[in-house]
Amino acid sequence: MSEAARSILQANGETAQETAARTDAGFLWDFWYPAARSTEIRGQKLVTAMLLEVPLVLGRTSEGKAFAMRDSCPHRGIPLSYGRLDGNVVECCYHGWRFEACSGQCVEIPSLSSQDKLKVERVFAGHYPCKERDGYVWVYMNAPGSKLPETIPAAPALTVFSNKYKITHLSCELPSHIDHGIIGLMDPAHGPFVHQSWWWRTRHSIQEKEKIFEPIENGFRMRAHAPSANSAPYKLLRVYGEPIITTIDFVLPNMRFEQIRCGPYWFSSRATVTPVRRDLCRIDFVAAWNIFPWVPFLASSVRSFARRFLRQDQETMVKQAVGLKHNPNLMLIDDADRPAKWYFQLKAAHLEAKRTGASMIHPLDGPITLRWRS
């Protein structure tokens, strides 16, 4: 973890468990992470990705099933992505070693003679479980040197509330450690300053907020509530004449869900902040909705709106990175920064539960009301 992220914890009374959360560059293993858009992987093309500083090669079998392998041949370490995909087999470009794509098991070593005793089937290239959801290829990143659990949880899926809906995807990179990316994602106070606009918020629209938060599995929830009166886009939903309710969840390792309901009409989004390297992370944003289906060009408008938001966050994180490289002392305050503190505590509690095998002790023991101005 960066010195900047460490100083946040130390300035706020870091516990031994929270110190543990900073190990392994602050990455959380044994979770699903989005590696690439489904549309990037087609035909016999091999695609590279980096997750948690692990190089991956992705592709599709002849049956169209996505797979993920460590981008390294176990023979001499040359990236398998330089090789070729032949149906269900990835062939290394150096010595022609061939590996079954969906298991990583070696099926052929051309240089072996009839006298060699090496059992080819006992040789494996690194392999990771892979699933497609919501237009993304998700990869389950188990900790280095560990075995996969007997039961792997289902890959995350965006919640939708009807069969017909529009959907859009966006992404951007942030030059920061995953911790800074995530606490920026859940920060409730930067909106009037970073996302200033006549159609969203301005400094003059700042007002006091009061929201109830409660614990959920591996995260916390901002209870269903009426959206803020100073958020102009929500006002458009009033044409439906139905109560407008918003719910926001944060779930480890990196996901923020937001759902807006207005009678039978809805908007659902998920933002993930995925560690690429310890100094680089990536936001993947997906949104689905059935609101205003008769409005022309709504999908392009939603995409433009979301792209502008991501760009503003990205520009802010680029500026922040300039300051963080000097390892300044940082601080978190109440109540606006309480969700950030919960994030660090959740990480620490998760790691401690994995270390001891005991149940995870959630940092929230019940509902709590937070107040801030934004």
C-alpha positions as semicolon CSV with decimal commas, in nm:
position;residue;x (nm);y (nm);z (nm)
1;M;0,000;0,000;0,000
2;S;0,114;0,355;-0,068
3;E;0,252;0,565;0,216
4;A;-0,037;0,807;0,161
5;A;-0,298;0,538;0,218
6;R;-0,106;0,414;0,523
7;S;-0,101;0,761;0,676
8;I;-0,481;0,778;0,656
9;L;-0,507;0,473;0,879
10;Q;-0,233;0,582;1,118
11;A;-0,386;0,927;1,162
12;N;-0,710;0,763;1,268
13;G;-0,581;0,514;1,523
14;E;-0,496;0,210;1,313
15;T;-0,551;-0,121;1,494
16;A;-0,352;-0,439;1,451
17;Q;-0,629;-0,580;1,233
18;E;-0,630;-0,268;1,019
19;T;-0,256;-0,301;0,979
20;A;-0,318;-0,649;0,840
21;A;-0,547;-0,495;0,578
22;R;-0,243;-0,325;0,430
23;T;-0,057;-0,644;0,346
24;D;-0,013;-0,772;-0,009
25;A;-0,020;-0,416;-0,144
26;G;-0,365;-0,377;0,007
27;F;-0,527;-0,616;-0,242
28;L;-0,818;-0,841;-0,148
29;W;-0,795;-1,190;-0,293
30;D;-1,060;-1,460;-0,340
31;F;-1,308;-1,223;-0,504
32;W;-1,439;-1,171;-0,857
33;Y;-1,298;-0,877;-1,055
34;P;-1,398;-0,750;-1,402
35;A;-1,108;-0,812;-1,639
36;A;-1,242;-0,697;-1,977
37;R;-1,556;-0,614;-2,173
38;S;-1,713;-0,918;-2,335
39;T;-1,703;-0,743;-2,673
40;E;-1,322;-0,727;-2,660
41;I;-1,291;-1,106;-2,671
42;R;-1,402;-1,259;-2,997
43;G;-1,296;-1,527;-3,242
44;Q;-0,947;-1,668;-3,196
45;K;-0,816;-1,343;-3,049
46;L;-0,613;-1,355;-2,727
47;V;-0,656;-1,050;-2,503
48;T;-0,431;-0,940;-2,217
49;A;-0,535;-0,788;-1,885
50;M;-0,373;-0,711;-1,551
51;L;-0,556;-0,770;-1,223
52;L;-0,393;-0,728;-0,881
53;E;-0,055;-0,715;-1,056
54;V;-0,119;-1,057;-1,210
55;P;-0,084;-1,069;-1,592
56;L;-0,371;-1,254;-1,756
57;V;-0,451;-1,379;-2,103
58;L;-0,818;-1,412;-2,196
59;G;-0,994;-1,568;-2,491
60;R;-1,289;-1,776;-2,608
61;T;-1,301;-2,143;-2,691
62;S;-1,451;-2,260;-3,017
63;E;-1,779;-2,301;-2,824
64;G;-1,768;-1,934;-2,722
65;K;-1,683;-1,991;-2,354
66;A;-1,455;-1,725;-2,205
67;F;-1,142;-1,838;-2,021
68;A;-0,863;-1,674;-1,820
69;M;-0,507;-1,799;-1,770
70;R;-0,194;-1,650;-1,620
71;D;-0,009;-1,493;-1,909
72;S;0,305;-1,698;-1,856
73;C;0,415;-2,034;-1,992
74;P;0,534;-2,255;-1,701
75;H;0,826;-2,369;-1,917
76;R;1,029;-2,050;-1,975
77;G;0,786;-1,777;-1,868
78;I;0,715;-1,629;-2,211
79;P;0,366;-1,472;-2,223
80;L;0,111;-1,715;-2,364
81;S;-0,061;-1,417;-2,529
82;Y;0,219;-1,424;-2,790
83;G;0,101;-1,769;-2,888
84;R;-0,218;-1,878;-3,058
85;L;-0,558;-2,016;-2,969
86;D;-0,653;-2,331;-3,153
87;G;-1,012;-2,419;-3,069
88;N;-0,991;-2,509;-2,699
89;V;-0,611;-2,510;-2,670
90;V;-0,358;-2,228;-2,618
91;E;-0,021;-2,293;-2,780
92;C;0,299;-2,122;-2,659
93;C;0,496;-1,950;-2,937
94;Y;0,836;-2,052;-2,796
95;H;0,837;-2,433;-2,783
96;G;0,481;-2,519;-2,882
97;W;0,364;-2,636;-2,542
98;R;-0,016;-2,666;-2,555
99;F;-0,260;-2,604;-2,270
100;E;-0,631;-2,675;-2,237
101;A;-0,777;-2,324;-2,216
102;C;-1,044;-2,378;-1,951
103;S;-0,830;-2,579;-1,708
104;G;-0,470;-2,479;-1,787
105;Q;-0,373;-2,847;-1,810
106;C;-0,089;-2,926;-2,048
107;V;-0,193;-3,157;-2,332
108;E;0,126;-3,164;-2,540
109;I;0,502;-3,094;-2,516
110;P;0,636;-3,142;-2,870
111;S;1,001;-3,178;-2,765
112;L;0,942;-3,490;-2,554
113;S;1,081;-3,814;-2,695
114;S;0,957;-4,166;-2,640
115;Q;1,215;-4,211;-2,364
116;D;1,101;-3,911;-2,159
117;K;0,910;-3,995;-1,841
118;L;0,755;-3,653;-1,774
119;K;0,379;-3,687;-1,730
120;V;0,243;-3,406;-1,946
121;E;-0,098;-3,410;-1,778
122;R;0,063;-3,309;-1,446
123;V;0,187;-2,980;-1,590
124;F;-0,043;-2,681;-1,554
125;A;-0,037;-2,319;-1,661
126;G;-0,200;-2,080;-1,415
127;H;-0,576;-2,082;-1,454
128;Y;-0,855;-1,869;-1,304
129;P;-1,233;-1,923;-1,298
130;C;-1,407;-1,699;-1,548
131;K;-1,773;-1,590;-1,595
132;E;-1,957;-1,337;-1,808
133;R;-2,210;-1,099;-1,652
134;D;-2,360;-0,769;-1,769
135;G;-2,123;-0,743;-2,065
136;Y;-1,805;-0,807;-1,861
137;V;-1,570;-1,102;-1,830
138;W;-1,519;-1,156;-1,456
139;V;-1,218;-1,345;-1,318
140;Y;-1,202;-1,502;-0,972
141;M;-0,862;-1,408;-0,830
142;N;-0,759;-1,660;-0,568
143;A;-0,455;-1,571;-0,358
144;P;-0,116;-1,665;-0,505
145;G;-0,011;-2,013;-0,403
146;S;-0,356;-2,103;-0,270
147;K;-0,604;-2,360;-0,394
148;L;-0,944;-2,261;-0,520
149;P;-1,221;-2,305;-0,261
150;E;-1,453;-2,601;-0,311
151;T;-1,742;-2,361;-0,362
152;I;-1,686;-2,039;-0,552
153;P;-1,949;-1,767;-0,501
154;A;-2,151;-1,652;-0,799
155;A;-2,001;-1,371;-1,006
156;P;-2,161;-1,031;-0,937
157;A;-2,460;-0,932;-1,145
158;L;-2,631;-0,596;-1,189
159;T;-2,981;-0,595;-1,043
160;V;-3,254;-0,521;-1,298
161;F;-3,627;-0,495;-1,236
162;S;-3,784;-0,570;-1,576
163;N;-3,715;-0,775;-1,886
164;K;-3,676;-0,478;-2,118
165;Y;-3,419;-0,208;-2,046
166;K;-3,133;-0,005;-2,187
167;I;-2,776;-0,060;-2,073
168;T;-2,446;0,125;-2,108
169;H;-2,084;0,068;-2,004
170;L;-1,798;0,309;-1,933
171;S;-1,451;0,287;-1,783
172;C;-1,151;0,500;-1,694
173;E;-0,817;0,455;-1,520
174;L;-0,710;0,629;-1,201
175;P;-0,339;0,679;-1,121
176;S;-0,381;0,578;-0,757
177;H;-0,382;0,293;-0,513
178;I;-0,709;0,099;-0,493
179;D;-0,783;0,242;-0,147
180;H;-0,784;0,600;-0,274
181;G;-0,998;0,500;-0,569
182;I;-1,258;0,333;-0,348
183;I;-1,286;0,599;-0,079
184;G;-1,320;0,850;-0,361
185;L;-1,602;0,639;-0,505
186;M;-1,798;0,646;-0,179
187;D;-1,713;1,004;-0,078
188;P;-2,045;1,194;-0,027
189;A;-1,900;1,544;0,005
190;H;-1,705;1,611;-0,316
191;G;-2,006;1,643;-0,548
192;P;-2,064;2,021;-0,533
193;F;-1,693;2,084;-0,601
194;V;-1,586;1,812;-0,845
195;H;-1,917;1,765;-1,029
196;Q;-2,029;2,127;-1,051
197;S;-2,288;2,195;-1,320
198;W;-2,608;2,394;-1,357
199;W;-2,797;2,069;-1,415
200;W;-2,640;1,885;-1,119
201;R;-2,502;2,078;-0,823
202;T;-2,312;2,396;-0,743
203;R;-2,143;2,539;-0,435
204;H;-2,462;2,737;-0,372
205;S;-2,672;2,419;-0,361
206;I;-2,488;2,274;-0,060
207;Q;-2,721;2,171;0,219
208;E;-2,714;1,946;0,522
209;K;-2,785;1,578;0,460
210;E;-2,897;1,312;0,705
211;K;-2,894;0,945;0,600
212;I;-2,930;0,616;0,782
213;F;-2,670;0,347;0,714
214;E;-2,693;-0,018;0,811
215;P;-2,469;-0,326;0,784
216;I;-2,512;-0,578;0,503
217;E;-2,301;-0,881;0,418
218;N;-1,946;-0,767;0,336
219;G;-2,055;-0,404;0,326
220;F;-2,301;-0,136;0,426
221;R;-2,614;0,027;0,287
222;M;-2,751;0,377;0,276
223;R;-3,114;0,297;0,350
224;A;-3,384;0,366;0,094
225;H;-3,455;0,738;0,101
226;A;-3,592;1,019;-0,109
227;P;-3,311;1,162;-0,327
228;S;-3,155;1,495;-0,236
229;A;-3,359;1,798;-0,336
230;N;-3,049;1,965;-0,481
231;S;-2,993;1,693;-0,742
232;A;-3,166;1,826;-1,052
233;P;-3,189;1,505;-1,263
234;Y;-3,401;1,336;-0,995
235;K;-3,659;1,609;-1,035
236;L;-3,735;1,483;-1,386
237;L;-3,875;1,161;-1,240
238;R;-4,153;1,356;-1,075
239;V;-4,344;1,348;-1,405
240;Y;-4,435;0,988;-1,321
241;G;-4,623;1,100;-1,010
242;E;-4,476;0,814;-0,803
243;P;-4,256;0,829;-0,490
244;I;-3,886;0,832;-0,578
245;I;-3,663;0,611;-0,365
246;T;-3,284;0,566;-0,380
247;T;-3,073;0,293;-0,220
248;I;-2,691;0,284;-0,224
249;D;-2,478;-0,015;-0,122
250;F;-2,105;-0,066;-0,088
251;V;-1,982;-0,428;-0,095
252;L;-1,629;-0,566;-0,068
253;P;-1,403;-0,582;-0,242
254;N;-1,482;-0,283;-0,463
255;M;-1,848;-0,238;-0,563
256;R;-2,091;0,052;-0,528
257;F;-2,451;-0,020;-0,627
258;E;-2,718;0,247;-0,667
259;Q;-3,085;0,181;-0,739
260;I;-3,348;0,445;-0,807
261;R;-3,710;0,328;-0,805
262;C;-4,014;0,527;-0,913
263;G;-4,313;0,294;-0,920
264;P;-4,252;0,049;-1,208
265;Y;-3,968;0,265;-1,341
266;W;-3,609;0,222;-1,232
267;F;-3,241;0,303;-1,282
268;S;-2,973;0,062;-1,157
269;S;-2,596;0,111;-1,166
270;R;-2,279;-0,054;-1,043
271;A;-1,934;0,100;-1,022
272;T;-1,631;-0,117;-0,948
273;V;-1,280;0,003;-0,869
274;T;-1,038;-0,270;-0,968
275;P;-0,667;-0,277;-0,876
276;V;-0,445;-0,314;-1,182
277;R;-0,118;-0,233;-1,005
278;R;-0,056;-0,083;-0,662
279;D;-0,032;0,259;-0,828
280;L;-0,312;0,215;-1,084
281;C;-0,678;0,117;-1,064
282;R;-0,970;0,117;-1,306
283;I;-1,334;0,221;-1,268
284;D;-1,586;0,011;-1,461
285;F;-1,936;0,160;-1,465
286;V;-2,248;-0,013;-1,592
287;A;-2,600;0,126;-1,578
288;A;-2,937;-0,014;-1,684
289;W;-3,277;0,157;-1,686
290;N;-3,633;0,155;-1,820
291;I;-3,717;0,521;-1,747
292;F;-3,840;0,753;-2,023
293;P;-3,833;0,487;-2,299
294;W;-4,002;0,730;-2,539
295;V;-3,731;0,997;-2,507
296;P;-3,505;0,996;-2,818
297;F;-3,130;0,973;-2,764
298;L;-3,175;0,905;-2,390
299;A;-2,912;0,630;-2,395
300;S;-2,653;0,862;-2,548
301;S;-2,749;1,133;-2,295
302;V;-2,706;0,894;-2,000
303;R;-2,372;0,782;-2,142
304;S;-2,258;1,142;-2,189
305;F;-2,370;1,230;-1,835
306;A;-2,184;0,932;-1,685
307;R;-1,875;0,988;-1,899
308;R;-1,851;1,347;-1,777
309;F;-1,880;1,231;-1,415
310;L;-1,605;0,973;-1,459
311;R;-1,380;1,222;-1,636
312;Q;-1,424;1,473;-1,352
313;D;-1,335;1,205;-1,096
314;Q;-1,038;1,097;-1,307
315;E;-0,906;1,452;-1,339
316;T;-0,936;1,498;-0,963
317;M;-0,748;1,175;-0,892
318;V;-0,472;1,278;-1,134
319;K;-0,432;1,600;-0,935
320;Q;-0,443;1,409;-0,606
321;A;-0,167;1,176;-0,729
322;V;0,063;1,478;-0,765
323;G;0,026;1,546;-0,393
324;L;0,032;1,184;-0,278
325;K;0,371;1,112;-0,434
326;H;0,522;1,326;-0,155
327;N;0,366;1,098;0,112
328;P;0,174;1,366;0,305
329;N;-0,005;1,300;0,633
330;L;-0,377;1,255;0,569
331;M;-0,687;1,253;0,786
332;L;-1,049;1,137;0,783
333;I;-1,328;1,329;0,955
334;D;-1,676;1,248;1,082
335;D;-1,939;1,208;0,948
336;A;-1,858;1,269;0,582
337;D;-1,560;1,032;0,593
338;R;-1,722;0,763;0,806
339;P;-1,792;0,538;0,502
340;A;-1,419;0,552;0,420
341;K;-1,336;0,439;0,773
342;W;-1,587;0,156;0,742
343;Y;-1,419;0,044;0,422
344;F;-1,080;0,012;0,593
345;Q;-1,241;-0,164;0,889
346;L;-1,427;-0,404;0,659
347;K;-1,102;-0,494;0,484
348;A;-0,930;-0,555;0,814
349;A;-1,219;-0,763;0,948
350;H;-1,231;-0,971;0,631
351;L;-0,858;-1,044;0,644
352;E;-0,872;-1,128;1,013
353;A;-1,159;-1,371;0,954
354;K;-0,960;-1,540;0,676
355;R;-0,655;-1,565;0,902
356;T;-0,839;-1,717;1,197
357;G;-1,118;-1,905;1,020
358;A;-1,370;-1,734;1,247
359;S;-1,676;-1,542;1,135
360;M;-1,615;-1,188;1,019
361;I;-1,689;-0,923;1,282
362;H;-1,871;-0,643;1,105
363;P;-1,762;-0,289;1,202
364;L;-2,127;-0,177;1,211
365;D;-2,333;-0,337;1,485
366;G;-2,659;-0,176;1,371
367;P;-2,816;0,123;1,196
368;I;-2,644;0,459;1,238
369;T;-2,735;0,810;1,125
370;L;-2,470;1,022;0,955
371;R;-2,490;1,395;0,887
372;W;-2,283;1,605;0,650
373;R;-2,315;1,895;0,408
374;S;-2,295;1,855;0,032
